[in-house]
């Protein structure tokens, strides 16, 4: 009897210890689960807040473009200074702010204008792109640059005939991961990475050379806004354009006292009457803009990107991306 009692007490002790251990484990798991759900709720709350802060920044850019004089666009306009003034946005949000940058896409080269409606090269655009690719900054040999543009032309034109050293379905279908040639305008700039000859290094750039993606767009009619174009784009406008000329042009357009309404201002800046740049290649106003709005709250950020088309006071959204 005494031995049975001792055995029962031993079993009870073991059972008690097991139950306590189980309770401890369940408590720890519950605490971990509650902590995880709490963090998730906080992130969700912050995520929702960041969404609307970023959206506010985007709408701020829309308002600036709406109120802007669409007859001429330059870095002297309000939309071009939004990034500088974004720091004041913290006054409107609790522990949050946005940073907005508006990029004039007419200051870039429109790759989709390489091919005309008949499927032939647009000679002016081809020469413009060749000057960009063979510039000392991008540093592509002429033969390679021509081959790349042949491939881009084949990607855009509607036929399935190979242009010299270009590529059509016969090439792309033979790749390890086959796909079809679009035979239409590019729908996004990074689609260039699918085209024969365009490497990631060429597209994004390296430590030594910038990438072509910084100077290209899929939007626009092919005319470059000389009021907002990057120095390398300005250089690509003419074989006669050198760095000294570009510096004079940039200095002239930075002075808000100078009239940038007419494209001929660049000749005034250079002190010449000579048409160094073909008039069909340049403009002083823009229709397409990329808006980048980054919301920051505590240590979390959220970025929204979108492209809009402005026609007078009317603004249409063409693309939207959240990163």
N, C-alpha and C positions, 0 to 999 in steps of 0.2 A: 504493500500500500504506500509506504514512504517513498519507494523507488518510483512508483507511478506518479506521485505528486511532484517529485523532482523533475521527472520527464515532462510533465505538463507545464511546469514553470519554465523550463528551458524552451519549450516550443512557443510559449506565450511571449517570452523575451525576444526570441528570433522574429516572431510575427510582428511584435511591436516595433522592433528596429526596422524591419522591412517596410512597414506601413509609413513610419516616419521618413525613411529614405525616399519612398514613393512620393510623399507629400512635398518633400524638399525639391525633388526633380520636377514635379508638376508646377510648383510655385516658380521655380527658375524659368521653366519654359513659358509660363504665363507672363512673367515679367518681361522676358525677351520678346514675346509676341506683342505685348502692349507697347513696349519700347519701339518695336518695328512699325506698328500701326501709328504710333504717335509721330515718328519721323516721317512716315508716308503722308500723314495728314498735314504735317507742317510743309513738306515739299509740295503737296497738292495746293495748299493755300498760297504758298509763295509762287508756285507756277501760274496759278490763276492771276495773282497780282501782277507778275511780270508780263503776262500776256497782254493785259490792259495797259500797262505802262508802255510797252513796246508799240502797241496799237496807237496810243496817244501820240507818241513820237512820229509815227508814220502819218497820222492825220495832220500833225503840225506841218510836216513837209508838203502835204497835199494843199493845205491852206496857203502856204507861202507860194507855191506854184500857181495857185488859182489867182492870187492877188498880183502876181508878177505881170509885167508888160511883156506879152508873148511876141511882140514885134522884134525884140532883140534879146539875146541871152548872153550873159557874161559873168565872170566871177565877182562883179560888182553888185549883182542882184542879191536880194535877201536870201533866196533859197541856197545860194552858194556859201552863206555864212552860218547856216544852222548848226553845224558841228561846233563852231566856236561858241555859240550862245547856248548850247545844250546844257551846260552846267547849271544854268538857272532853273532847269526843270525840277531840281530836287526840292524846290519850295512848294511844289504842287503835290508831292507824294510823301508818305511816311516811310522813311528809311529806303527810299528808292529814287531813281532818276533815269532819264533816257539820254542816249547820244545818237543824234541823227546826222546822216551824211547823204547829200543828194548829188548824184553823178550824172552829168550831162552826157548821154550816150551819143549825141551828135559830135562830141569831141573825139570819138573813136572812128575806126574804119569799119564800114558795114560789109561783112564778108558775103552776105547773101546777094549783094549787088555785083558780084564778080561775073555773073551770067545774065545776059539780057533775056527778054521774053521769047526770043527765037531759039534760045539754047546756045548762043554763041558767046564768046568772051566779050565783056564790056572792056574795051581796050584801056580806057582811062583808069578803071578800077584795077585792072590787072597790073598796069605799070605802077600804080600807087602801092599795091601789095608787094610787088617785087622790090620796090625801093625799101619798104619796111623790112622784108625778110633778109635782104642783102646788106642792110645797114651794119655799121661796125658794132652796134649794140647787140643785135640779134645774131649776126655773124653766120649767115648761111651762104654757101656758094651759089652762084647764079644758076648752074645746071640743076642743083638740088631744089632750089626755090621754084624753078619752072616746073619741075616734076611734081612738086607738092601742089602747085596751083592747078596743074592738069588733073590731079586726083580730086581736088576740091570741086573743080568744074564738073567732073563726071558725077560726083556725089549730088550736085545741085541740078544739073540738066536732066530733062525727062527721058532722054533716050538711053539705050544700053550699049552705045558705041564708045569704045575706049579712045580717049583723047591722048595721042602720042604715048607718054609714059604714065598716064593716069590709071584708073582702076574702075571696073564695073562689077557686076555680080560674079563674073567668072573668077575674079580675084578673091572677093570676100567670101564666097561660098567654099573656097578651097582652104580657108583658115581652120585651125584646130577647133575653134568655136565659130562656126559659120554664121553669117548674117547677110541681109540683103542691103544693097546700095539704096539710099533713100530716093534718089532721083527727084528731089524737091528741095525747097529751101530748108536750111537748118532750123530746127525748132528750139535748140538751146546751144549755147556756145561750146559747152564741153562735148558736144557731139563731134567736134573736130577730132577728138581723140580716136574716133572710129575710122578715120580716113587714112588711107595709105600714106606713109611718110611723116605723119605728125606724131611725134613722140611726146611723152609726158614732160621730158626735159624742154622740148621746144615750146610746149603749151604753157607749162607753169614756170619755166625758167630754171636757172641754176645759180650757184654763187657767182659765176662769172658773167652770165648773160640773163637779161630779163625774159620773161615768157611772153609769147604773142597774145595770150589771153588778156593782158593788161591794155592792149591797144585795139582790140576788135570788139564788135558787137554784131548781133544778128538783126538789129533794128535800123531803120532809117532808109533814106533814099540814095545814099551814097555820098552826099555832100557833107563835108567836115566843117564844124563850127570852129573857125579860127580864133574865136574869143575864148574858147575853153579847151582846145586841143592840147594834148601833152606835147612837150618839145620833140619827142621822137616822131609823133604823128605829123607835126609841122614840118619836120625835116623830110618826111616821106612825100610831101606834097609836090616837090620839085627837085630835079637833079641839080638845080642851081642854088638850092637852099643850103647854107652852111650854118655852123653853130653861132657865128657872130651875128648873122641875120636873125636867127631864132632868139638870141638874147635881146636884140633890139625890139623885136616884135613883142616879146613877153613883157619887157619894161614898158612899152607903150600901152599895152592893154591893161596893165596893173594900175595905171594912172586914171582914176575915176573922172578926171577932167576931160579926157579924150573921148571923142565920139566914135563908138564902135558899131554904129548902125549899118554902115555900108561896108561891103567886103574890101573896097579899095583902100581902107585905112591902113592895111599892111604896107601898101606902097608909100604912104605918107610916113609911116614908121621907118621905112628903109631909105627914104629920100630919093625915090625913083618913080618914073612914070611907066616903067617896063612891067609887062604882065608876067611876072616870074611864075605865078601859079595859074593854072587853067581855071577860068571863072566857074566852069561847070562842076568843079571839085569842092568849092567852098561856099559857106553860108555864114550868117551871123545870128541865126535863130535856131531853136531846137523844138522838137516835138516829143522825144522819148527821153525819159529820165529813170534812173535806177535809184530807189530809196532804200537805205540801210538804217534800220532803227534797232539799237541795242538797249535793252532794259537791264538795269542792275539794281539788285536789292540784297543788302548784306553781302554775302560772298557768292551769290548766285546771279547768273546772267541769262538772258534769252535774246536771240537775234531774229529779226524779221527782215526779209528782203522782198522787194517787189518792183516791178517795172510798170510805169504808167505812161499813157500817151496823152498829151495835152493838145487840144485844138481850141484855141481861144481861151474861153473860161471853162470849157468842158474837159474833164479829166476822166479817162477810162483806165481801169486796172487790166493789165495784160498778163501778169504773172504774180504769184505769191508763194513764198517759201519761209518756213520756220526752221531755224537751226538750233 
